[in-house]
Amino acid sequence: MRVVIVGAGPAGISVAERLRDLDHDADITLLSAEPFPPYAPPAMADHFLSGRDETLFWKGRSIGDDLRLDYRSGTRVASLWPDRSLVALEDGGSLSYDRLVIASGSRLYAPLPGFDLPGVCNFKSLTAARSLVEQARTREIESALIVGAGFIGVEVALMLSDLGLRVILLEERDRVMPRMLDAETAEIVLAELRARGVDVRLDTRAAAFRGSKRVTAVELAGGEVILADVHVAATGVQPVVDYLDGSEIDVGWGVVVDDRLRTTVRHVYAAGDVAETRDRMTGERYVHAIFPNAVAQGNVVAENLAGYDSVYEGAESMNSLKHMGVPVMAVGAQTGDEELRVRRGDLLRKIFLSDGRIVGFRLAGDIRGAGTLRSLMLRRTPVGQFGWRLLDPRFSVGDLVLRVPTVAA
């Protein structure tokens, strides 16, 4: 079986690794548009500040030899011809396949005029991020403006501020990380941002990126123009699907897949930030662009490629800021029928329950116990009888069996 995987991010590399475990004879080709070994985008900020490579190149630098596959870096796909089982490359070549996996990931974006101007940075790309960081270190740039204060926007803002840039962070809503954090948890993150020198402007809507040949400024909805040396779009992610035009693969916001991660074209699968999947808790379909989902989806695709009937249980809504000195964990819903809460200064723990089951939680300052809470939530375990004891970081699954939960400190 000849398998071609388009994309060597967490989803693509997980497909390759799991498939090699299951099929020692599979002929695997792994394509990457970037000139690097496979890397983990969430580890880029830590890499640039600490210099550590271990977490960035999370599967090592010799993936081709290690997994006995054909790893092609710096290889871009131009188009797909599923009726001929061919992948057309930008260099004029092509690859045939028996099975194809679309794992081309996503790029940061902001749905504003001028978004496609040169100079609008994509911090999902190691190539773009490395260039920006080098310019910051050599003082070629001194200021940065970031549109969007979601998790990536906040992380980029903290990193660039720590590198010595003057950073302005724009958010059109009334708090940072509005999709994942409730107002109280967001206040803790906002205080940390401002303490570290980031100029955060809430309730401020960007209207357009401005510039002739390159972006030089952002115009606000009220007409004010803010100049900066570098501009980062971070209001969301946009799946990389341009090369799928004309392929007959169904694309909504991302590539539409079923519960086995099959696309609408036979023998073609999709996984990771490019795939439009079902939410595990709500059933809603959208692109769940986070690392754990990409890895889980990659494993499911590999198992189906190997002949198993593997069903994807659904994606999770989860994110964390723990590598940038701001320990915050956000999982699941922001509200529920019942809220459990404890706060001491910058330490905040909130758990949301509906029908006696955890539907979400927010932890700040101390994220111990996040794994236990997540496990209970995903398993839909009834926990209502434990009440406030769930807020204790030491609460464990074992307490459910023993029925003797610890008392919150």
ROZA-382754 format. One record per residue (C-alpha): residue in three letters; chain; x, y, z. Coordinates in steps of 0.1 Angstrom, whole numbers, plus 5000, padded with zeros to 4 digits. Each point is the difference from the previous one (the first is absolute). Last residue first. Layout:
<nodes>
+------+-------+------+------+------+
| rest | kette |    X |    Y |    Z |
+------+-------+------+------+------+
|  ALA |     A |    X |    Y |    Z |
...
+------+-------+------+------+------+
</nodes>
This chain:
<nodes>
+------+-------+------+------+------+
| rest | kette |    X |    Y |    Z |
+------+-------+------+------+------+
|  ALA |     A | 4925 | 5230 | 5515 |
|  ALA |     A | 4971 | 4982 | 4984 |
|  VAL |     A | 4991 | 4968 | 5019 |
|  THR |     A | 5011 | 4968 | 4984 |
|  PRO |     A | 4975 | 4977 | 4984 |
|  VAL |     A | 4990 | 4968 | 5018 |
|  ARG |     A | 4977 | 4981 | 4976 |
|  LEU |     A | 5028 | 4975 | 4994 |
|  VAL |     A | 4991 | 4996 | 4964 |
|  LEU |     A | 4993 | 5036 | 4992 |
|  ASP |     A | 5030 | 5011 | 5021 |
|  GLY |     A | 5022 | 4978 | 4978 |
|  VAL |     A | 4992 | 5024 | 4971 |
|  SER |     A | 5019 | 5026 | 5019 |
|  PHE |     A | 4995 | 5032 | 5020 |
|  ARG |     A | 5034 | 5014 | 5009 |
|  PRO |     A | 4994 | 5034 | 4983 |
|  ASP |     A | 4970 | 5004 | 5023 |
|  LEU |     A | 4972 | 5017 | 4980 |
|  LEU |     A | 4981 | 4967 | 4997 |
|  ARG |     A | 4995 | 5000 | 5037 |
|  TRP |     A | 4975 | 5028 | 4995 |
|  GLY |     A | 4973 | 4976 | 4989 |
|  PHE |     A | 5009 | 4963 | 5003 |
|  GLN |     A | 4964 | 4988 | 4995 |
|  GLY |     A | 4999 | 5017 | 4966 |
|  VAL |     A | 5027 | 4978 | 4985 |
|  PRO |     A | 4981 | 4979 | 4974 |
|  THR |     A | 5026 | 4989 | 4975 |
|  ARG |     A | 4995 | 5014 | 4965 |
|  ARG |     A | 5031 | 4981 | 4989 |
|  LEU |     A | 5014 | 5031 | 4983 |
|  MET |     A | 4993 | 5021 | 5030 |
|  LEU |     A | 5014 | 4976 | 5025 |
|  SER |     A | 5032 | 4997 | 4980 |
|  ARG |     A | 5003 | 5038 | 4996 |
|  LEU |     A | 4996 | 5005 | 5038 |
|  THR |     A | 5027 | 4974 | 5007 |
|  GLY |     A | 5024 | 5014 | 4975 |
|  ALA |     A | 4995 | 5036 | 5013 |
|  GLY |     A | 5008 | 4989 | 5035 |
|  ARG |     A | 5029 | 5025 | 5004 |
|  ILE |     A | 4994 | 5031 | 4980 |
|  ASP |     A | 5010 | 5025 | 5026 |
|  GLY |     A | 5001 | 5037 | 4992 |
|  ALA |     A | 4969 | 4998 | 4978 |
|  LEU |     A | 4976 | 4971 | 4995 |
|  ARG |     A | 4968 | 5001 | 4979 |
|  PHE |     A | 4976 | 4971 | 4997 |
|  GLY |     A | 4975 | 4984 | 4977 |
|  VAL |     A | 4970 | 4977 | 4997 |
|  ILE |     A | 5004 | 4981 | 5033 |
|  ARG |     A | 4970 | 4978 | 5008 |
|  GLY |     A | 4973 | 5004 | 5026 |
|  ASP |     A | 4973 | 5009 | 4975 |
|  SER |     A | 5022 | 5029 | 4988 |
|  LEU |     A | 5032 | 5009 | 5017 |
|  PHE |     A | 5026 | 5028 | 4996 |
|  ILE |     A | 5032 | 5000 | 5020 |
|  LYS |     A | 5020 | 5031 | 5009 |
|  ARG |     A | 5034 | 5002 | 5016 |
|  LEU |     A | 5017 | 5033 | 5005 |
|  LEU |     A | 5035 | 5008 | 5015 |
|  ASP |     A | 5009 | 5037 | 4992 |
|  GLY |     A | 4988 | 5011 | 5035 |
|  ARG |     A | 4983 | 4971 | 5017 |
|  ARG |     A | 4970 | 4989 | 4980 |
|  VAL |     A | 4976 | 4970 | 5003 |
|  ARG |     A | 4971 | 4992 | 4977 |
|  LEU |     A | 4974 | 4973 | 4993 |
|  GLU |     A | 4975 | 5009 | 4974 |
|  GLU |     A | 4967 | 4983 | 4994 |
|  ASP |     A | 4976 | 4998 | 4970 |
|  GLY |     A | 5031 | 5005 | 4978 |
|  THR |     A | 5022 | 5027 | 4985 |
|  GLN |     A | 5034 | 5004 | 4983 |
|  ALA |     A | 4998 | 4967 | 4982 |
|  GLY |     A | 5029 | 4977 | 4994 |
|  VAL |     A | 5035 | 5004 | 5012 |
|  ALA |     A | 5020 | 5031 | 5009 |
|  MET |     A | 5034 | 4996 | 5018 |
|  VAL |     A | 5020 | 5030 | 5011 |
|  PRO |     A | 5036 | 5000 | 5014 |
|  VAL |     A | 5014 | 5034 | 4988 |
|  GLY |     A | 5038 | 4997 | 4999 |
|  MET |     A | 5001 | 4995 | 4963 |
|  HIS |     A | 5000 | 4962 | 4997 |
|  LYS |     A | 4968 | 4995 | 5019 |
|  LEU |     A | 4974 | 5017 | 4980 |
|  SER |     A | 4974 | 4974 | 4993 |
|  ASN |     A | 4973 | 4989 | 4975 |
|  MET |     A | 4970 | 4977 | 4998 |
|  SER |     A | 4969 | 4995 | 4979 |
|  GLU |     A | 5001 | 4963 | 4992 |
|  ALA |     A | 4995 | 4981 | 4968 |
|  GLY |     A | 4977 | 4971 | 4994 |
|  GLU |     A | 4999 | 4962 | 5006 |
|  TYR |     A | 5019 | 4992 | 4969 |
|  VAL |     A | 4990 | 4964 | 4989 |
|  SER |     A | 5026 | 4974 | 4991 |
|  ASP |     A | 4990 | 4971 | 4978 |
|  TYR |     A | 5034 | 4985 | 4995 |
|  GLY |     A | 5015 | 4994 | 4965 |
|  ALA |     A | 5034 | 5017 | 5004 |
|  LEU |     A | 4987 | 5032 | 4984 |
|  ASN |     A | 4972 | 5000 | 5026 |
|  GLU |     A | 5026 | 4998 | 5028 |
|  ALA |     A | 5021 | 5027 | 4985 |
|  VAL |     A | 4970 | 5024 | 4997 |
|  VAL |     A | 4991 | 4994 | 5037 |
|  ASN |     A | 5036 | 5007 | 5011 |
|  GLY |     A | 5001 | 5032 | 4980 |
|  GLN |     A | 4967 | 5012 | 5015 |
|  ALA |     A | 5014 | 4995 | 5036 |
|  VAL |     A | 5032 | 5019 | 4991 |
|  ALA |     A | 4981 | 5029 | 4984 |
|  ASN |     A | 4975 | 5002 | 5029 |
|  PRO |     A | 5028 | 5002 | 5025 |
|  PHE |     A | 5018 | 5028 | 4981 |
|  ILE |     A | 4971 | 5024 | 4996 |
|  ALA |     A | 4981 | 5013 | 4970 |
|  HIS |     A | 4964 | 4986 | 5005 |
|  VAL |     A | 4986 | 5009 | 4965 |
|  TYR |     A | 4962 | 4999 | 5003 |
|  ARG |     A | 4970 | 4977 | 5004 |
|  GLU |     A | 4978 | 5003 | 5031 |
|  GLY |     A | 4994 | 4967 | 5019 |
|  THR |     A | 5000 | 5018 | 5033 |
|  MET |     A | 5024 | 4979 | 5021 |
|  ARG |     A | 5023 | 4982 | 4975 |
|  ASP |     A | 4999 | 5029 | 4975 |
|  ARG |     A | 4997 | 4986 | 4965 |
|  THR |     A | 5026 | 5004 | 4973 |
|  GLU |     A | 5011 | 5025 | 4973 |
|  ALA |     A | 5035 | 4989 | 4991 |
|  VAL |     A | 5029 | 5024 | 4991 |
|  ASP |     A | 5012 | 5005 | 5035 |
|  GLY |     A | 5005 | 4963 | 5005 |
|  ALA |     A | 4989 | 4971 | 4978 |
|  ALA |     A | 4987 | 4992 | 4965 |
|  TYR |     A | 4994 | 4967 | 4981 |
|  VAL |     A | 4999 | 4992 | 4963 |
|  HIS |     A | 4994 | 4964 | 4988 |
|  ARG |     A | 4966 | 5009 | 4985 |
|  VAL |     A | 4991 | 5037 | 4998 |
|  THR |     A | 4975 | 5015 | 5024 |
|  THR |     A | 5028 | 5000 | 5027 |
|  ARG |     A | 5005 | 4972 | 5024 |
|  LEU |     A | 5007 | 5010 | 5037 |
|  ARG |     A | 4984 | 4968 | 5013 |
|  ASP |     A | 4972 | 5021 | 5015 |
|  ASP |     A | 4995 | 5017 | 4966 |
|  VAL |     A | 5021 | 5028 | 4985 |
|  VAL |     A | 4995 | 5034 | 4986 |
|  VAL |     A | 5033 | 5018 | 4991 |
|  GLY |     A | 5000 | 5034 | 5018 |
|  TRP |     A | 4977 | 5030 | 4999 |
|  GLY |     A | 4978 | 4979 | 4977 |
|  VAL |     A | 5020 | 4979 | 4976 |
|  ASP |     A | 4986 | 4969 | 4982 |
|  ILE |     A | 5028 | 4983 | 4980 |
|  GLU |     A | 4990 | 5003 | 4963 |
|  SER |     A | 5037 | 5007 | 4992 |
|  GLY |     A | 4993 | 5033 | 4981 |
|  ASP |     A | 5014 | 5022 | 5027 |
|  LEU |     A | 5019 | 4978 | 5025 |
|  TYR |     A | 5032 | 5020 | 4997 |
|  ASP |     A | 4985 | 5030 | 5019 |
|  VAL |     A | 4992 | 4978 | 5030 |
|  VAL |     A | 5023 | 5014 | 5028 |
|  PRO |     A | 4975 | 5003 | 5028 |
|  GLN |     A | 4995 | 5035 | 5013 |
|  VAL |     A | 5008 | 5007 | 5037 |
|  GLY |     A | 4986 | 5028 | 5022 |
|  THR |     A | 5003 | 5036 | 5010 |
|  ALA |     A | 5037 | 4999 | 5000 |
|  ALA |     A | 5014 | 5022 | 4972 |
|  VAL |     A | 5034 | 5012 | 5009 |
|  HIS |     A | 5015 | 5033 | 4989 |
|  VAL |     A | 5036 | 5012 | 5001 |
|  ASP |     A | 5017 | 5034 | 5001 |
|  ALA |     A | 4969 | 5017 | 5013 |
|  LEU |     A | 4978 | 5029 | 4992 |
|  ILE |     A | 4965 | 5004 | 5014 |
|  VAL |     A | 4973 | 5019 | 4980 |
|  GLU |     A | 4969 | 5014 | 5017 |
|  GLY |     A | 4969 | 4999 | 4978 |
|  GLY |     A | 4975 | 4989 | 5026 |
|  ALA |     A | 5000 | 4964 | 4987 |
|  LEU |     A | 5038 | 4999 | 5004 |
|  GLU |     A | 5025 | 5002 | 4972 |
|  VAL |     A | 5031 | 4978 | 5003 |
|  ALA |     A | 5033 | 5011 | 4987 |
|  THR |     A | 5030 | 4993 | 4977 |
|  VAL |     A | 4989 | 4969 | 4980 |
|  ARG |     A | 5021 | 4996 | 4969 |
|  LYS |     A | 4998 | 5011 | 4964 |
|  SER |     A | 4974 | 5027 | 5007 |
|  GLY |     A | 4991 | 4999 | 5037 |
|  ARG |     A | 4971 | 4997 | 5023 |
|  PHE |     A | 4985 | 4971 | 5019 |
|  ALA |     A | 4963 | 5006 | 5005 |
|  ALA |     A | 4972 | 5006 | 5025 |
|  ALA |     A | 5015 | 4991 | 5033 |
|  ARG |     A | 4975 | 5000 | 5028 |
|  THR |     A | 5009 | 5013 | 5035 |
|  ASP |     A | 4978 | 4989 | 5029 |
|  LEU |     A | 5032 | 4990 | 5018 |
|  ARG |     A | 5034 | 5017 | 4994 |
|  VAL |     A | 5029 | 4981 | 5016 |
|  ASP |     A | 5033 | 5018 | 5000 |
|  VAL |     A | 5024 | 4971 | 5010 |
|  GLY |     A | 5026 | 5010 | 5026 |
|  ARG |     A | 5003 | 4968 | 5021 |
|  ALA |     A | 4977 | 5013 | 5027 |
|  ARG |     A | 4975 | 5008 | 4972 |
|  LEU |     A | 4999 | 4964 | 4988 |
|  GLU |     A | 4999 | 4986 | 5035 |
|  ALA |     A | 4970 | 5022 | 5009 |
|  LEU |     A | 4982 | 4989 | 4969 |
|  VAL |     A | 5006 | 4964 | 5008 |
|  ILE |     A | 4984 | 5004 | 5034 |
|  GLU |     A | 4971 | 5020 | 4986 |
|  ALA |     A | 4993 | 4973 | 4975 |
|  THR |     A | 4993 | 4975 | 5028 |
|  GLU |     A | 4973 | 5024 | 5014 |
|  ALA |     A | 4985 | 5008 | 4966 |
|  ASP |     A | 4996 | 4964 | 4989 |
|  LEU |     A | 5027 | 4986 | 4978 |
|  MET |     A | 4999 | 4979 | 4968 |
|  ARG |     A | 4984 | 5020 | 4972 |
|  PRO |     A | 5008 | 5033 | 5017 |
|  MET |     A | 5038 | 4994 | 5002 |
|  VAL |     A | 5005 | 5036 | 5012 |
|  ARG |     A | 4970 | 5020 | 5012 |
|  ASP |     A | 4974 | 5025 | 4989 |
|  ARG |     A | 4999 | 4991 | 4963 |
|  GLU |     A | 5018 | 5016 | 4971 |
|  GLU |     A | 5035 | 4990 | 5012 |
|  LEU |     A | 5031 | 5019 | 4990 |
|  LEU |     A | 5035 | 4991 | 5014 |
|  ILE |     A | 5026 | 5027 | 4998 |
|  VAL |     A | 5036 | 4989 | 5006 |
|  ARG |     A | 5032 | 5020 | 5004 |
|  LEU |     A | 5027 | 4974 | 4993 |
|  GLY |     A | 5026 | 4988 | 5025 |
|  LEU |     A | 5000 | 4963 | 4994 |
|  ASP |     A | 4978 | 4995 | 5031 |
|  SER |     A | 4974 | 5023 | 4983 |
|  LEU |     A | 5002 | 4978 | 4969 |
|  MET |     A | 4994 | 4969 | 5020 |
|  LEU |     A | 4971 | 5014 | 5021 |
|  ALA |     A | 4983 | 5014 | 4968 |
|  VAL |     A | 5004 | 4966 | 4982 |
|  GLU |     A | 4984 | 4981 | 5029 |
|  VAL |     A | 4972 | 5025 | 5002 |
|  GLY |     A | 4993 | 4998 | 4963 |
|  ILE |     A | 5002 | 4963 | 5000 |
|  PHE |     A | 4975 | 4996 | 5028 |
|  GLY |     A | 4976 | 5026 | 4987 |
|  ALA |     A | 5008 | 5037 | 5001 |
|  GLY |     A | 4995 | 5009 | 4964 |
|  VAL |     A | 5019 | 5025 | 4978 |
|  ILE |     A | 5036 | 5002 | 5011 |
|  LEU |     A | 5021 | 5031 | 4996 |
|  ALA |     A | 5037 | 4998 | 5003 |
|  SER |     A | 5028 | 5025 | 5007 |
|  GLU |     A | 5038 | 5002 | 4999 |
|  ILE |     A | 5010 | 4983 | 4968 |
|  GLU |     A | 5034 | 4996 | 4985 |
|  ARG |     A | 5011 | 4998 | 5037 |
|  THR |     A | 5022 | 4969 | 4993 |
|  ARG |     A | 4980 | 4979 | 5025 |
|  ALA |     A | 4967 | 5013 | 4986 |
|  GLN |     A | 5010 | 4993 | 4964 |
|  GLU |     A | 5010 | 4964 | 5010 |
|  VAL |     A | 4967 | 4995 | 5017 |
|  LEU |     A | 4981 | 5011 | 4969 |
|  SER |     A | 5020 | 4977 | 4977 |
|  ARG |     A | 4996 | 4970 | 5023 |
|  ALA |     A | 4962 | 5006 | 5002 |
|  ALA |     A | 4996 | 5001 | 4962 |
|  THR |     A | 5019 | 4967 | 4995 |
|  LEU |     A | 4985 | 4984 | 5030 |
|  SER |     A | 4965 | 5006 | 4986 |
|  LYS |     A | 4971 | 5003 | 5024 |
|  PHE |     A | 5011 | 5035 | 5008 |
|  ASN |     A | 4988 | 5013 | 4966 |
|  CYS |     A | 5012 | 5036 | 4996 |
|  VAL |     A | 4983 | 5027 | 4980 |
|  GLY |     A | 5031 | 5013 | 4981 |
|  PRO |     A | 4988 | 4995 | 4965 |
|  LEU |     A | 4964 | 5011 | 4997 |
|  ASP |     A | 4974 | 4971 | 5001 |
|  PHE |     A | 4982 | 5014 | 5030 |
|  GLY |     A | 4996 | 5033 | 4982 |
|  PRO |     A | 4962 | 5002 | 5006 |
|  LEU |     A | 4992 | 4981 | 5032 |
|  PRO |     A | 4990 | 4964 | 5009 |
|  ALA |     A | 5030 | 4994 | 5023 |
|  TYR |     A | 5022 | 4970 | 4993 |
|  LEU |     A | 5023 | 4975 | 5015 |
|  ARG |     A | 5009 | 4971 | 4978 |
|  SER |     A | 4987 | 4964 | 5000 |
|  GLY |     A | 5010 | 4964 | 4998 |
|  SER |     A | 5009 | 4981 | 4968 |
|  ALA |     A | 4989 | 4966 | 5014 |
|  ILE |     A | 4983 | 4986 | 4969 |
|  VAL |     A | 5006 | 4962 | 5000 |
|  LEU |     A | 5001 | 4981 | 4967 |
|  ARG |     A | 4996 | 4962 | 4994 |
|  ASP |     A | 5011 | 4980 | 4970 |
|  TYR |     A | 5023 | 5028 | 4989 |
|  SER |     A | 5018 | 5015 | 4970 |
|  LEU |     A | 5024 | 5029 | 5003 |
|  SER |     A | 5005 | 5029 | 4977 |
|  GLY |     A | 5028 | 5023 | 4987 |
|  GLY |     A | 4997 | 5035 | 4987 |
|  ASP |     A | 5018 | 5017 | 5029 |
|  GLU |     A | 4966 | 5011 | 5014 |
|  LEU |     A | 4990 | 4963 | 5005 |
|  ALA |     A | 4970 | 4982 | 4986 |
|  VAL |     A | 4987 | 4972 | 5022 |
|  LEU |     A | 4985 | 4971 | 4980 |
|  SER |     A | 4974 | 4973 | 5005 |
|  ARG |     A | 4987 | 5005 | 4965 |
|  ASP |     A | 4964 | 5009 | 5009 |
|  PRO |     A | 5015 | 5016 | 5032 |
|  TRP |     A | 5019 | 5026 | 4980 |
|  LEU |     A | 5014 | 5023 | 5027 |
|  SER |     A | 5016 | 5034 | 4996 |
|  ALA |     A | 5032 | 5021 | 5004 |
|  VAL |     A | 5015 | 4982 | 5030 |
|  ARG |     A | 5032 | 5016 | 5015 |
|  THR |     A | 5032 | 4981 | 5008 |
|  GLY |     A | 5025 | 5018 | 5022 |
|  SER |     A | 5005 | 4968 | 5020 |
|  ARG |     A | 4995 | 4966 | 4985 |
|  TYR |     A | 5000 | 4971 | 5024 |
|  ASP |     A | 5000 | 4966 | 4983 |
|  LEU |     A | 4993 | 4975 | 5028 |
|  ARG |     A | 5019 | 4975 | 5021 |
|  LEU |     A | 4986 | 5013 | 5033 |
|  ASP |     A | 5033 | 5009 | 5016 |
|  ASP |     A | 5018 | 5006 | 4967 |
|  GLY |     A | 4975 | 5026 | 4988 |
|  ILE |     A | 4994 | 5014 | 5034 |
|  SER |     A | 5037 | 5009 | 5005 |
|  ARG |     A | 4996 | 5034 | 5017 |
|  GLY |     A | 4982 | 4989 | 5032 |
|  LYS |     A | 4963 | 4993 | 5006 |
|  TRP |     A | 4993 | 5031 | 5020 |
|  PHE |     A | 5021 | 5024 | 4980 |
|  LEU |     A | 4986 | 5029 | 5021 |
|  THR |     A | 5001 | 4982 | 5033 |
|  GLU |     A | 5036 | 4990 | 4998 |
|  ASP |     A | 5013 | 5031 | 4982 |
|  ARG |     A | 5006 | 5022 | 5030 |
|  GLY |     A | 5012 | 5036 | 4993 |
|  SER |     A | 4981 | 5013 | 5030 |
|  LEU |     A | 4981 | 5029 | 4986 |
|  PHE |     A | 4997 | 4988 | 4964 |
|  HIS |     A | 4993 | 4964 | 5009 |
|  ASP |     A | 4974 | 5009 | 5027 |
|  ALA |     A | 4981 | 5021 | 4974 |
|  MET |     A | 5002 | 4972 | 4974 |
|  ALA |     A | 4987 | 4972 | 5021 |
|  PRO |     A | 4964 | 5003 | 4990 |
|  PRO |     A | 5010 | 4996 | 4963 |
|  ALA |     A | 5015 | 4965 | 5005 |
|  TYR |     A | 5026 | 4992 | 4975 |
|  PRO |     A | 5007 | 4975 | 4972 |
|  PRO |     A | 5036 | 5005 | 4986 |
|  PHE |     A | 5005 | 5033 | 4983 |
|  PRO |     A | 4999 | 5015 | 4965 |
|  GLU |     A | 4962 | 5007 | 5001 |
|  ALA |     A | 4974 | 4988 | 4975 |
|  SER |     A | 5001 | 4965 | 5015 |
|  LEU |     A | 4992 | 4968 | 4982 |
|  LEU |     A | 5000 | 4965 | 5016 |
|  THR |     A | 5003 | 4970 | 4977 |
|  ILE |     A | 4991 | 4966 | 5014 |
|  ASP |     A | 5004 | 4966 | 4983 |
|  ALA |     A | 4983 | 4977 | 5025 |
|  ASP |     A | 5020 | 4969 | 5009 |
|  HIS |     A | 5001 | 5002 | 5038 |
|  ASP |     A | 4963 | 5007 | 5003 |
|  LEU |     A | 4986 | 5006 | 5034 |
|  ASP |     A | 5029 | 5018 | 5017 |
|  ARG |     A | 5009 | 5017 | 4967 |
|  LEU |     A | 4964 | 5012 | 4998 |
|  ARG |     A | 5002 | 5015 | 5035 |
|  GLU |     A | 5032 | 5020 | 4991 |
|  ALA |     A | 4988 | 5012 | 4966 |
|  VAL |     A | 4966 | 5011 | 5012 |
|  SER |     A | 5015 | 5017 | 5030 |
|  ILE |     A | 5024 | 5019 | 4978 |
|  GLY |     A | 4972 | 5013 | 4979 |
|  ALA |     A | 4978 | 5011 | 5029 |
|  PRO |     A | 5028 | 5016 | 5020 |
|  GLY |     A | 5014 | 5019 | 4969 |
|  ALA |     A | 5015 | 4982 | 4971 |
|  GLY |     A | 4975 | 5009 | 4973 |
|  VAL |     A | 4987 | 4982 | 4969 |
|  ILE |     A | 5002 | 4963 | 5008 |
|  VAL |     A | 5005 | 4976 | 4971 |
|  VAL |     A | 4993 | 4963 | 5007 |
|  ARG |     A | 5011 | 4972 | 4976 |
|  MET |     A | 4986 | 4966 | 5011 |
+------+-------+------+------+------+
</nodes>
